[in-house]
């Protein structure tokens, strides 16, 4: 399908189920630019998320062929598409910079049969005015990584953007070497970021800032849309969702890896799966990103970084919080002070569930901290430790042989026994909150290597089949529960740009 020599075309196939609207494109012009995807040489669909397509009201069988490949590569536009690149700024490793979609293009907002609204975005669809001398393209490996991890996060019941399709372009992209090119189709509640507000604040565009506050409330927090102070209501609502989200990440050992302000979505979804990974041995200092040399975005540093990012949102909203700067700062500080206690609430609530503690007790945080301290000292696997505790009976010989662990285990058993819940209820609670399977780093790399080097997607398909049911304790997949061998050295991930 040699499409480079032909202009972009709309594909008149209503049977695919496209129902695109463009409310974001109706916002002030400073927030977006019209730009069409750049066609690729030979689009080939390598993975299509059939369940997600159907939930969006799209006909997966129609999109599984050449038509879908052309649309998801950017060679054809679906009916009703109005492609734009979104403008935003961001603090990247604490340094402010203007950004924008340098390799992503929003086709529009798909309206589902239930009336929900989701952005449909092509990632790696070619250069835009925001590309800053970049090629606007993406490599196959990072796009498949985002597909794997985002869908795993969805199965883990963690709010996330999702992946609809990955198309191989038939072209190479140059990174550290020549790599196969690809385009990912990302589905999101929206792509409004902390950096979107920073962009407008940096320009002192108060009218557009006010319009964006109203739009974001209406789209994501309609219950607060009529608040007396819309910016204050928005800030408070975003703080609550981010406190819950970061706690959910940490409860499954997830390390985002690049928590810049342009990667914090106001919808409360996880966005941008660049140098992310799941922790094996428990250690709050765990870092995977190759460029995070000082551990800014380490596992245990994610809560304070989230609060730091939210402070940048508050700064961008100061003019909307109160006309007097001193009063605006006071209001911002009062609202921001809620983050830490709300994070701890979600963290302790989640840890109680992981330990089968149905009811709250003031001593629970100490019980939790003793276990985590033991895990850090022993280098215990985060997921497998909680998985072992979730069994009907503890049978892990390594744990049974450790006196310090057994002392903690007696305390925990006593705590469980006096609560107003049966042991069976406790086990059910634990097994529904402690995943048996996560995207183990070694298995993810195995799948990416097979796809990139050999065009073999069967390894990824088997991995995805396991990750689709992370809380299924009725099956045993030993190959998918083994931590990465520490002898292989420190595991590092890369952002892919």
N, C-alpha and C positions, 0 to 999 in steps of 0.2 A: 504494500500500500504506500506508494511513493507520493507523499502528500506535501512535500516541501515546496513544490513548484505551483501549488494551487492555493487560492485564497481560502481563508477559513469559511466554512459553510454551516448553516443550520441544518440539522437533520430532522426532516418532517415525519417523525415517528411518534405520534401521540400515544401509541399503544405501549410505549415504554413507561408511561405514567408520570412524566415530568410535570410538576406544578410549581413553577418557580415564581417567587415574588422578590421585591427589591426595596424593602423598607430602609435598609442601611444606606443604599445608594441615594435615597431621598434626603439624607442628612446633608448639612453644609458641605460644599465642594472641597473644602480644605481637608476633609477626612478621607478622601479617596480620589483615584484617578481612573479613567477609562483606559483599559488596556486589554488586548486580545492575547490569548495563549499563542506561543510560537509552535507551529506544527513540527512534528518529528518525522524521521525518515521511515520507520517501519514499526508502527505500534503493535505490540503483542500483549494481550491480557494474560497475566500470569496468576493472578488471584482475584476473585470477586467474592465479596461477603454476601452470600445469598440471604441469610436471615436479616441482616441489616437492610439490604435492598428492599426486601418485602415489607419491613416495618416502615420504611420511608414511602411506601406506596409505589415502588418501582418494580417493573417486571424483570426479575433476574434472568429469566430465560431469554428475553429479548436482548438484554445487555451483556450476555455471556459470550456473544460472538463479535464479529468485526465492528458492528455498530457501537457496542460498548467500548471496545478498544480505542476507537477513534475519538469518542467523547472523553474518556478518561485520560487520554494522552493529550487532549487539547487540539486535535486535528479537526474536530467538528464540535459545534456547540449544540447542546440540547435545546429543544424548543423553549423560547422565552428567556434564554440566558442573556444577561447584561453584564459581561465580565468587567471587574474592577480590581485594582490593587489598593489595599488599605494603607493609610498613613498612620504611623505611630512612632513614638520615641522609646527610650528605655535606658535604665541603668544596668549596664553590663559589667559585672564584677565591680559594682558601686560607681562606675564612671558613666556619666550621662552622655547619650549620643542620639542623634536622630536616625531613624531606621526606615520602617515601612516594609511592605511585602516585596522583598527583593527577588523572590522566586516562587511566589504563591499568587494565585489569581482566584478571586471569589466569583463563581458563576451565578450565584443567587441563593435564595432561601427556599428550600423545598418544603412545601406544606404537606404534611402526612395525612392519611385518611382520618386520623383522630384530631386534626387541626393543629398539631404541633409544628413548630418552625425550626428548621435546621439549616445552617450554612452548608453549602457544597463548595469546597475549595480544592483546586488543583495545586499540589505542591511539587515544584520542579518543572513548572509549565513554561519556563523561558524568562528572559530578562524583562524588567519593568523600569520605570524611571527611578525606583528606589534601589536598584541593584548595586550601586556603588562599585561599578567595574566588575561585578560578579557575572557569572555566565547564566544565572537564573535557573540552573539545572540541578538535578539531584542524582545521586548514585543509587543503584539497586539495593545494596546492602542496608544503608540507613533507612530507606523507605520500607523495606521488609521488616526491619527492626521495629519501626513505629507501628506497622500492622500487627506484629506479634504482641508487643507489649501493651498497646492500647486495647486490643481485644482481650488480652489476659486481665487487664485492669477492670474492664467491663464485667467479665465473668466473676471477678472478686468483689463486685458490687461497689466499686469506687468510682465516683463521678469522673468522666473522662470524655475527651474527644474520641471519635472512633474512626476506623479505616474502612472505606467502602471498596476500594480496588487499588491494585498496583499494576501498572503497565510498563513493560520494558520498551524502550524507545527505539532500539536498533542503532543507537548512537553512543559513543563513548563520552565520558566526562573526565576531565583531568583534575585529579586531586594529588595525592602523593604518587599516584601512577594513573594510567588510563583504566577507568572502571566502567562497567556497563551502566548506561543511563536508565532512569526510571521516573515515573510520575506517580505520586500517591494522591488518591482522592480522600480528603479528610472531611468528616462530618462533625459539626460542632453546634452547640446551642447558640453560640456566636463566637466571633473572634475579637470581641472588645476586651482590651487588656488594660492593666494599669498604665502601660505606656501610651495608650490611646489618649488618656486624659493628660498625661505628661506632655504629649505633642501639642495639644491645644493650649495648655497653661504656658508652655514656653513661648508661644506666639501671642499670649495675652488675648486670645480670641474668646471673649466672655460670652458672646451670643452662641457660638458653636458649642462651648463648654456647657452652657445651660441646656441647649438642645440635646446634647449627648447624655447628660444626667437624666433628663426626662425620658429619653428613648431607652436607656439601660434599665431604669426602673420599670417602665411599661413592659419591656421584653422579658426581664428576669425576676423582678420583684413587684409584680402588679399589686400585691397586698399593701405595698408602701407607696404606691404611685400618688396618692392624695395627701401625703404627709405635708405638714406645715413647712418643714424645711427639707426639700427633696434631697439635697446633697448630704445632709446629715443622716437621713434615712438610708441613703445608698451606702454610705461609708459603714454604718453600723451593720447593715445586712451583709456586705461583702466580708467584713471582719468575721462574722459568725460562720459563713460558709468556708472561708479559708482556714479558720481554726479547726473546723471539722475535717476538711480535706487533708490537711497536713497530718493530723492525727491518724486518719485512715491510711495514708501512705506508710507511716511509721509502724503501724500495727501489723503490716505484712512485710516489713523490712525493705521498703522501696526507697531508693535514693534517686531523686529527680536529676540532679547533676548540673543543672544550669538554671537556677532560680532567679534569672534576671527579671526586671519588672515587665519586660515585654513578653515574658512567659508566664505571667499570672493573669488568668482570665477572670473577668468579673462575674461570669456565670457560676464560678465555683467548680469548673471542670479542670482536670489535669490536661495540660496542653504542652506540646513540644517534647517529643521523646528522642532527644539527641543522645547525650552521653549518660543515659539512665541505666540502672541495673538494680537487681535485687541482692541484698546482703546475704552472704552465707554465714560465716562466723559473726556472732554479735559483737559489735564494737561501734560505739557512737562516733568514733573518728573515721569511719569508713568513707572513702572517697573513690570514685571510679573514673571521673572525668580526667582526661589527660592534661587539660589546661587548668584544672583547679589545683594549683600547686600548694596553696596555703590552706586548703580545706574549708574555704568559705561556704561551700555547699555540701559539706559532709552530712551524713545521716543525722547525727545529733544536733547539727546546727540549723536544721530546716525550720524549726519554730521561730527562733529569733530572726532569721532571714525573712520569713514570711511577714513578721511584724515590721521589719525594716522596709520591706516593699510596700506594705500598707501605709506606712508613714509617708512614703513618696506619693501615694494616692491622696492622702489627706492634704499634703502640700499643694497638689494640683487643684484641690477643691476648696482651698482656703477662701478664695474670693466669693464662692457660692455658699459657704457656711455662715458668714456674717460680714457685713460691710466694713466693720472695724477689725483691723488685722489682729489686734490683741485678743479680742473676743473670739475671732475665728480660730486662733491658735489654741486658746483655752478649750474650746469645744472639741477641736481635733484631738487634743491630748486626752481629754476625758473619754472620748470614744475609743481611742487606740488602747487605753488602759484595760479595756475589756478583753483584748486578744489573749493575753497570757492565761487568765483564769478560765476562759472558754476553751482554749487548747487543752489545759490540764483536765477540764471536765470531760472532754471527748476522749482524751488519752486514757484516763483512769476508767471511764465507762467501758471503753474497748478492751482494756487489759482485764477488767473483771470478767467480761464475757469470754475472753481467751482462757481464763482460769476457771470458768464455770461458776463464778460467784454471782448468783442471781440478784442478791440484795447488797446494798451498800453498807460498808462498815468503816469507821474512821481509821482503822488499822490497815486497811487494804493497801494504801499507797506504800507503806513500809514493807509489806509482804511482797509487793511487786518489785520494789527496788532491790530487795535482798536477792531475789531470783535473777534479776538482770545483772547485778554485780557478780554473782557466781558465773553466769553465762559469759560475761566479758573475761573474767579471770581464766576460765577454762577454754575460751575460744569456741564455745558451743554453737552449733548451728542454730540459727534463730528459728527457722521454720520447723526443723525436725524436732527440736526440743519441745515446742508446743504441740506438735503432732503426737509425740510420745505421751505427753500428759493427757492428751485427748482420748487415748485408748481406754477401753473398759477397765483394763488392769495394766499397770506399769510393768513392762517386760524388757525395757532397754537395759542390757547388762552394764553398759558404761555408766549409766545414771545410777543403777542399783549399787555399784561398787564405790560410789563417791560419798563419803560420810557427810561432807558439807551439804551436798544436795539432799541427802536423806533427812538431815535435820530440817531443812526448809520444807521438804515434802511432808513431814509429820505435821508441821504447823499448818500447811495448806490443807491437808486432809481434815484436820480438826476444824478449820474454818469452814470447809465445805459441809462437814457433817452437822454442824449446829444451825445451818441456815434452813429456812423454811422452803426447802426444795429437795426432791429426791435425788439420789445419785444419778439415776437415769436422765432426769431433767438437766442436771449439770453436764453430763457427757454430751447430750444433744446440743446444749448451748455451746460447748467448746468445739464440737465438730462442725458447727455452722459458722464459727468465727476463726478457726485455725485452718488455713488451707493445707491440704495434703500435698498440693502441687503448685509450684510457682514457676515462672520462666527462669529456670536455672541458667546461669551465664554460659556454662559449657554447652548446654543443649541449644541455646539461642545461637551461639557461634557455629555450632555444627550445622544448624539449619541454614544459616547465612552462607557459610562456606560452600555447602552443596549447591545452593541456588546460584551463587555468583560464579563459581568455578566450573560447574558441570551442568547448569541449567536443570538441576534435579530439585524439584519442589516437594517431593514425597516426604523428605525429612521434616520439612516445615509443616506439612499437612498432618503428620503423625503427632508432632509437638502440639499443634493447635487443637487436635482432637482431645488430648489430655488436659490442656489448659482450659478448655471449654467447661470442664467440670471440676473446679479446684477443690471443692469440699466433698468430693465423693470418696468416702472411706470404705466403700464396698469393693473397690478395685485396688490392685497393687501393681504399680509400675516402678519397680526399683531403679530402672535406668533414669527415671525422671525425678528422683528424690536425692540423688547423690550430689553433695557439694562439689564444687570445683576443687581439684587437687591443689593444695597450697604449694606443692613442689613445682607447679607450673609458673610460679612467680606472681607478682601483683597483677590483678586483672585491671585493664584499662579500657575505657570506651572513648569514642571520638564523636564530635558533633556532626560530622558529615558534610560540612560546608566548605 
